[in-house]
Amino acid sequence: MHVKMNRRSLLSGIGAGLGVAALDAPLAHAGVVRETSHHRTPRTDVITNLAIAFSPSGFMGETPGDQEYFEQLLKAAIVPPLSEVVIYAHGWLTDANNLMLIYDTLVQGYGAMMRELSGAPSLALPTSTLVITTHWPSRRGENLEGPVGLLDVLTFPTMEARANFVGITGMARLIGDIWERLLADPDLASTSLRLVGHSFGCRVLCSALHTLAQKVPHAFTALQTRNRIDMILLQPAFPADALEPNDLAHAHPFAQLVNYQNLRILTTMSQWDSPLVRFYPAAEGQQPNDAVYALAPAGTRTRVPALGGAGPTDATWRAFNGDLPRTAIPVGPGFRHGDVIAHPGQRLLVADLTPLHAAHHKEDMDRPAGQLPPFGRPDKQSMSLSGYHTDIFCRELYHLGLGFAHGDRGI
């Protein structure tokens, strides 16, 4: 894919809303189906790509007819042999024009890394993958292009709520359809589901899993000992306590996730993520758009940190990992897939990207004037506002994701 680069960095999510503009490029709209095959010795990898857009009403596509069409595509694509189904969900302020550049970068980055690591004894890489790249309407107008302005930034509470809504409607429907296909065919019993979200996209995925556990209990139960679910939350823009289980005194928006015995979660955090560390706590206190928090007494949500800024609460760690000692995986320059270490039975892993982002910050400050920063990283003018919220397109992060999903699982 040929892309004409200009002087602006494309950043998806909260960082874009704080002063960083989008990269201009002639990109395809969502809804395109592509199939590619990579033939190598001794392995043959087949990757099928499907792009699905959600409407503000929660449909896959704009109408019920579009939704039925996408569901037919899923039935045709989810057939054995199939190693895994991967779903990507982007963050805030991502329009359809820059969406495909983000996804192409991620898919190609992971694909190149998988080819490089083919045959690595410590990895059980998939041989056939269905990649579903989703788009939810996260800007105030889908025809908007170019720099993000003040009106876009003011949509924070609206889009926070929309991410939750799309999760409990469209994304839940999509994942539910996948579950139905996996459960219907004995030859898909070992097919895994990998969910990858960034920023508000993590809300979309977590809302969907929380909803499915309640709405389709029979499928939820059937999957527990059958199909593995790996979820990667890249700099999640939701409260650090959102994954805690409910108790008599407190409720949490994604409390059902701890009940998935077949689910493992990898969440990243970084002290260099300025939007989540500096700005999110105040926004959470003013606009708690998770319904259960909206009922909390005034002021009680003030200064609640973001999961992507501070990591999970101790109560969240204990809910997923019991008495295991709290640890974080330090991710720095040169990080490799084999550096993903988990205790036996550990279901929640925390990766600290602070060392990597600190190194990138030094590189960015030393960069000659006029030289473009690497994809996803801020320029000097926007660095104090956007930080490294979207610094997720690099070898170390690809190693992290592959090591988590396909390395020594520790269970």
C-alpha positions as CSV (number, residue, x, y, z in Angstrom):
1,M,0.0,0.0,0.0
2,H,1.5,3.4,-1.1
3,V,0.9,6.2,1.4
4,K,2.0,9.8,0.9
5,M,3.3,11.0,4.2
6,N,3.1,14.6,5.3
7,R,4.5,16.4,8.4
8,R,1.7,15.4,10.7
9,S,1.6,12.2,12.8
10,L,-1.5,10.1,12.7
11,L,-2.7,9.3,16.3
12,S,-5.8,7.4,17.2
13,G,-7.6,8.0,20.5
14,I,-7.3,10.6,23.3
15,G,-3.9,11.8,22.1
16,A,-5.5,13.0,18.8
17,G,-8.1,14.9,20.8
18,L,-5.4,16.9,22.6
19,G,-3.9,18.6,19.7
20,V,-2.5,16.0,17.3
21,A,-3.8,15.9,13.8
22,A,-4.4,13.0,11.4
23,L,-2.2,11.9,8.5
24,D,-3.8,12.6,5.1
25,A,-3.9,9.5,2.9
26,P,-6.3,8.1,0.3
27,L,-7.6,5.1,2.2
28,A,-10.3,2.5,1.6
29,H,-13.5,2.7,3.7
30,A,-14.6,-0.1,6.0
31,G,-16.5,-3.0,4.6
32,V,-13.9,-4.4,2.3
33,V,-13.1,-8.2,2.3
34,R,-9.6,-9.2,1.4
35,E,-7.9,-12.6,1.4
36,T,-4.1,-13.1,1.4
37,S,-2.0,-16.2,1.6
38,H,1.7,-16.5,2.6
39,H,3.2,-19.7,1.5
40,R,6.5,-20.7,3.2
41,T,8.3,-23.8,4.2
42,P,7.7,-25.5,6.4
43,R,4.5,-23.6,7.4
44,T,1.7,-22.3,5.3
45,D,-0.2,-19.3,6.8
46,V,-3.5,-18.2,5.5
47,I,-4.8,-14.8,6.6
48,T,-8.3,-13.6,5.7
49,N,-9.2,-10.0,6.4
50,L,-12.7,-8.7,7.0
51,A,-13.6,-5.1,7.7
52,I,-16.8,-4.4,9.6
53,A,-18.2,-0.9,10.4
54,F,-20.7,-0.3,13.2
55,S,-23.4,2.5,12.9
56,P,-24.2,4.8,15.7
57,S,-27.3,2.7,16.2
58,G,-25.2,-0.4,16.9
59,F,-25.8,-2.3,13.7
60,M,-23.1,-4.0,11.7
61,G,-23.4,-1.7,8.8
62,E,-26.1,0.9,8.4
63,T,-29.2,-1.3,8.2
64,P,-30.5,-4.7,9.4
65,G,-29.9,-5.9,5.8
66,D,-26.2,-4.9,6.1
67,Q,-26.0,-6.8,9.4
68,E,-27.4,-9.9,7.8
69,Y,-24.9,-9.6,4.9
70,F,-21.9,-9.4,7.4
71,E,-23.3,-12.4,9.3
72,Q,-23.3,-14.4,6.1
73,L,-19.7,-13.4,5.5
74,L,-18.8,-14.6,8.9
75,K,-20.4,-18.0,8.4
76,A,-18.5,-18.4,5.1
77,A,-15.2,-17.3,6.8
78,I,-15.4,-19.2,10.1
79,V,-14.8,-22.8,8.8
80,P,-12.1,-25.3,9.7
81,P,-9.2,-25.4,9.7
82,L,-9.0,-22.1,11.6
83,S,-6.4,-21.4,14.2
84,E,-7.8,-18.1,15.5
85,V,-10.2,-15.2,15.0
86,V,-8.7,-11.8,15.7
87,I,-10.8,-8.6,16.3
88,Y,-9.3,-5.1,16.4
89,A,-11.1,-2.1,17.9
90,H,-9.7,1.4,17.5
91,G,-9.9,4.4,19.8
92,W,-11.5,7.8,19.9
93,L,-11.4,10.3,17.0
94,T,-10.6,7.8,14.4
95,D,-12.5,8.4,11.1
96,A,-12.9,5.9,8.3
97,N,-10.2,7.6,6.1
98,N,-7.3,7.1,8.6
99,L,-8.7,3.9,10.0
100,M,-7.3,1.6,7.3
101,L,-3.8,3.1,7.6
102,I,-3.8,2.2,11.3
103,Y,-5.1,-1.3,10.7
104,D,-2.8,-1.9,7.8
105,T,0.1,-0.8,9.9
106,L,-0.9,-3.2,12.8
107,V,-1.8,-6.2,10.6
108,Q,1.3,-5.8,8.4
109,G,3.5,-5.3,11.5
110,Y,2.2,-8.4,13.2
111,G,2.3,-10.3,9.9
112,A,6.0,-9.4,9.3
113,M,6.9,-10.3,12.8
114,M,5.2,-13.7,12.5
115,R,7.1,-14.4,9.3
116,E,10.3,-13.4,11.0
117,L,9.6,-15.7,14.0
118,S,8.4,-18.6,12.0
119,G,9.8,-21.8,13.4
120,A,10.7,-20.2,16.8
121,P,10.5,-23.1,19.3
122,S,9.0,-20.9,22.0
123,L,6.0,-19.8,19.9
124,A,3.0,-21.8,18.7
125,L,2.1,-19.5,15.8
126,P,-1.3,-19.9,14.1
127,T,-1.5,-21.4,10.6
128,S,-4.8,-19.9,9.6
129,T,-6.3,-16.6,10.9
130,L,-9.4,-14.6,10.3
131,V,-8.6,-10.9,11.1
132,I,-11.7,-8.7,11.6
133,T,-10.9,-4.9,11.7
134,T,-13.9,-3.0,13.1
135,H,-14.9,0.6,12.9
136,W,-17.2,2.4,15.3
137,P,-18.2,6.1,14.7
138,S,-15.8,7.9,17.1
139,R,-15.8,11.3,15.5
140,R,-18.7,13.8,15.4
141,G,-18.9,13.4,11.6
142,E,-17.6,10.6,9.5
143,N,-16.8,12.9,6.6
144,L,-14.4,15.0,8.7
145,E,-10.8,14.8,7.8
146,G,-7.6,16.5,8.9
147,P,-6.7,18.1,12.2
148,V,-8.8,17.5,15.3
149,G,-10.4,20.7,16.6
150,L,-12.0,22.0,19.8
151,L,-15.4,20.7,18.8
152,D,-13.9,17.2,18.4
153,V,-12.3,17.3,21.8
154,L,-15.6,18.3,23.4
155,T,-17.1,15.0,22.3
156,F,-15.1,13.1,24.9
157,P,-18.2,12.2,27.1
158,T,-20.3,11.5,24.1
159,M,-17.8,9.1,22.6
160,E,-17.0,7.5,25.9
161,A,-20.7,6.6,26.2
162,R,-20.9,5.6,22.5
163,A,-18.0,3.2,22.9
164,N,-19.9,1.4,25.7
165,F,-23.1,1.4,23.6
166,V,-21.4,0.0,20.5
167,G,-19.9,-2.7,22.7
168,I,-23.1,-3.9,24.2
169,T,-24.9,-3.8,20.8
170,G,-22.8,-4.3,17.6
171,M,-19.7,-5.8,19.1
172,A,-21.6,-8.1,21.3
173,R,-23.6,-9.2,18.3
174,L,-20.4,-9.8,16.3
175,I,-18.7,-11.8,19.0
176,G,-21.9,-13.7,19.7
177,D,-22.1,-14.7,16.1
178,I,-18.5,-15.9,16.2
179,W,-19.3,-17.9,19.4
180,E,-22.3,-19.5,17.6
181,R,-20.1,-20.6,14.7
182,L,-17.3,-22.0,17.0
183,L,-19.8,-24.0,19.1
184,A,-21.6,-25.3,16.0
185,D,-18.6,-27.2,14.6
186,P,-16.6,-29.7,16.6
187,D,-13.6,-29.0,14.3
188,L,-13.5,-25.5,15.6
189,A,-13.2,-26.5,19.2
190,S,-9.5,-25.4,19.4
191,T,-10.0,-22.1,17.5
192,S,-9.0,-19.2,19.8
193,L,-10.4,-15.7,19.9
194,R,-8.0,-12.8,20.2
195,L,-9.3,-9.4,21.0
196,V,-7.1,-6.3,20.6
197,G,-8.3,-2.8,21.6
198,H,-6.7,0.6,21.9
199,S,-7.9,3.4,24.2
200,F,-11.7,3.7,23.9
201,G,-11.7,0.5,21.8
202,C,-10.9,-1.4,25.0
203,R,-14.3,-0.2,26.2
204,V,-16.0,-1.6,23.1
205,L,-14.5,-5.0,23.7
206,C,-15.0,-5.2,27.4
207,S,-18.6,-4.0,27.2
208,A,-19.3,-6.7,24.7
209,L,-17.8,-9.5,26.8
210,H,-19.6,-8.2,29.9
211,T,-22.9,-8.2,28.0
212,L,-22.5,-11.6,26.5
213,A,-21.9,-13.3,29.9
214,Q,-25.3,-12.0,30.9
215,K,-27.3,-12.2,27.7
216,V,-26.2,-15.6,26.3
217,P,-25.3,-17.7,29.4
218,H,-25.5,-21.1,27.6
219,A,-22.9,-20.1,25.1
220,F,-20.8,-18.4,27.8
221,T,-20.8,-21.6,29.8
222,A,-20.1,-23.9,26.8
223,L,-17.0,-21.9,25.8
224,Q,-15.4,-22.0,29.2
225,T,-13.6,-25.3,28.6
226,R,-13.5,-25.2,24.9
227,N,-12.3,-22.0,23.1
228,R,-9.6,-19.8,24.5
229,I,-10.0,-16.0,24.6
230,D,-6.9,-13.7,24.7
231,M,-7.6,-10.0,25.1
232,I,-4.9,-7.3,24.7
233,L,-5.8,-3.9,26.1
234,L,-3.5,-1.3,24.6
235,Q,-3.5,1.8,26.9
236,P,-7.1,1.3,27.9
237,A,-9.1,4.5,28.5
238,F,-11.3,3.4,31.3
239,P,-11.0,3.5,35.1
240,A,-8.4,1.3,36.9
241,D,-11.2,-0.3,38.9
242,A,-13.6,-1.1,36.0
243,L,-12.7,-4.8,35.9
244,E,-13.3,-5.4,39.6
245,P,-16.0,-7.9,40.5
246,N,-19.2,-6.5,42.0
247,D,-20.0,-6.8,45.7
248,L,-22.8,-5.6,47.9
249,A,-21.4,-2.1,48.2
250,H,-20.0,-1.4,44.7
251,A,-20.7,-2.2,41.1
252,H,-18.3,-2.0,38.1
253,P,-19.0,-1.8,34.4
254,F,-17.0,-4.8,33.3
255,A,-17.4,-7.0,36.4
256,Q,-18.4,-10.1,34.4
257,L,-15.0,-10.5,32.8
258,V,-13.5,-12.1,35.9
259,N,-16.0,-15.0,35.5
260,Y,-14.5,-16.0,32.1
261,Q,-12.3,-19.0,33.1
262,N,-11.1,-19.2,29.4
263,L,-10.1,-15.5,29.3
264,R,-6.6,-14.1,29.8
265,I,-6.0,-10.3,29.7
266,L,-2.9,-8.4,28.9
267,T,-3.1,-4.7,29.7
268,T,-0.5,-2.1,29.0
269,M,0.3,1.0,31.1
270,S,2.7,3.9,30.7
271,Q,3.7,7.0,32.7
272,W,4.4,8.7,29.4
273,D,0.8,8.5,28.3
274,S,0.0,12.1,29.1
275,P,-3.8,12.0,28.2
276,L,-4.4,9.1,30.6
277,V,-2.1,10.2,33.3
278,R,-2.7,13.9,33.3
279,F,-6.2,14.5,31.9
280,Y,-8.3,11.3,32.2
281,P,-8.8,11.3,36.1
282,A,-10.5,14.8,35.9
283,A,-12.6,13.7,33.0
284,E,-13.7,10.6,34.8
285,G,-14.7,12.6,37.8
286,Q,-16.8,14.9,35.8
287,Q,-18.3,12.6,33.2
288,P,-18.6,9.0,34.6
289,N,-20.3,7.6,31.5
290,D,-20.3,4.0,32.8
291,A,-23.8,3.7,34.1
292,V,-22.9,2.1,37.4
293,Y,-20.5,4.9,38.2
294,A,-23.0,7.6,37.2
295,L,-25.0,6.5,40.3
296,A,-22.0,7.1,42.6
297,P,-22.1,9.9,45.1
298,A,-20.9,13.3,43.7
299,G,-17.1,13.6,43.9
300,T,-16.3,10.0,44.6
301,R,-15.0,9.4,41.1
302,T,-12.6,12.4,41.2
303,R,-9.0,11.4,40.7
304,V,-9.8,7.8,39.8
305,P,-6.8,6.9,37.5
306,A,-7.1,5.3,34.1
307,L,-6.1,1.6,33.7
308,G,-3.7,2.6,30.9
309,G,-2.0,5.2,33.2
310,A,-1.8,3.4,36.5
311,G,-2.5,-0.2,35.9
312,P,-5.2,-2.3,37.6
313,T,-6.3,-1.8,41.2
314,D,-5.1,-4.3,43.8
315,A,-8.7,-5.6,44.0
316,T,-8.7,-6.3,40.2
317,W,-5.3,-8.1,40.5
318,R,-6.6,-10.3,43.3
319,A,-9.9,-11.1,41.5
320,F,-8.0,-12.4,38.4
321,N,-4.8,-13.7,40.0
322,G,-5.6,-14.6,43.6
323,D,-2.6,-14.5,45.9
324,L,0.0,-14.3,43.2
325,P,2.5,-11.5,43.9
326,R,1.7,-8.4,41.9
327,T,4.2,-8.0,39.0
328,A,4.5,-6.0,35.9
329,I,6.4,-6.9,32.7
330,P,8.9,-4.1,31.9
331,V,8.9,-3.4,28.2
332,G,12.0,-1.5,27.0
333,P,14.0,-1.3,23.8
334,G,14.8,-4.7,22.4
335,F,11.9,-6.5,24.2
336,R,11.3,-10.0,22.8
337,H,8.4,-12.4,22.9
338,G,10.3,-14.6,25.3
339,D,10.3,-11.8,27.9
340,V,6.6,-12.3,28.5
341,I,6.7,-14.2,31.8
342,A,3.5,-15.4,33.6
343,H,3.0,-17.3,36.8
344,P,1.0,-20.6,36.4
345,G,-2.6,-19.8,36.5
346,Q,-2.1,-16.0,36.0
347,R,-5.1,-14.6,34.1
348,L,-4.2,-10.9,34.1
349,L,-0.8,-9.6,33.0
350,V,0.4,-6.0,33.2
351,A,3.0,-4.7,30.7
352,D,4.7,-1.4,31.7
353,L,5.6,0.5,28.6
354,T,7.2,3.3,30.5
355,P,10.8,2.2,29.8
356,L,10.1,1.9,26.1
357,H,8.3,5.3,25.9
358,A,11.1,7.0,27.9
359,A,13.6,5.8,25.3
360,H,11.4,6.9,22.5
361,H,11.0,10.3,24.1
362,K,14.8,10.8,24.2
363,E,14.9,9.8,20.5
364,D,12.1,12.2,19.7
365,M,13.7,15.1,21.5
366,D,17.0,14.5,19.7
367,R,15.4,14.3,16.3
368,P,16.6,16.9,13.8
369,A,14.1,19.7,13.0
370,G,11.9,18.8,10.0
371,Q,12.3,15.0,10.3
372,L,9.1,13.1,10.7
373,P,8.6,11.0,13.9
374,P,7.9,7.3,13.5
375,F,4.3,6.4,12.9
376,G,2.2,6.8,16.1
377,R,4.6,9.0,18.0
378,P,4.2,12.7,18.7
379,D,6.1,15.6,17.2
380,K,7.8,18.1,19.5
381,Q,4.9,20.6,19.3
382,S,2.2,18.1,20.5
383,M,4.3,16.0,22.8
384,S,3.3,17.6,26.1
385,L,-0.4,17.1,25.3
386,S,-0.6,13.8,23.4
387,G,2.4,12.0,25.0
388,Y,2.8,8.4,24.0
389,H,-0.8,7.3,24.1
390,T,-0.6,6.0,20.5
391,D,3.0,4.7,20.6
392,I,1.9,1.2,19.8
393,F,3.3,0.6,16.3
394,C,6.7,-0.9,17.0
395,R,8.6,-4.2,17.1
396,E,8.5,-4.4,20.9
397,L,4.7,-4.2,21.0
398,Y,4.4,-6.9,18.3
399,H,6.7,-9.2,20.3
400,L,4.6,-8.5,23.4
401,G,1.3,-9.4,21.7
402,L,2.7,-12.5,20.1
403,G,4.5,-13.7,23.2
404,F,1.3,-13.2,25.2
405,A,-1.1,-15.0,22.7
406,H,1.2,-17.7,21.3
407,G,4.1,-18.1,23.7
408,D,4.5,-20.1,26.9
409,R,1.1,-19.5,28.5
410,G,2.1,-20.4,32.0
411,I,-1.2,-22.3,32.5
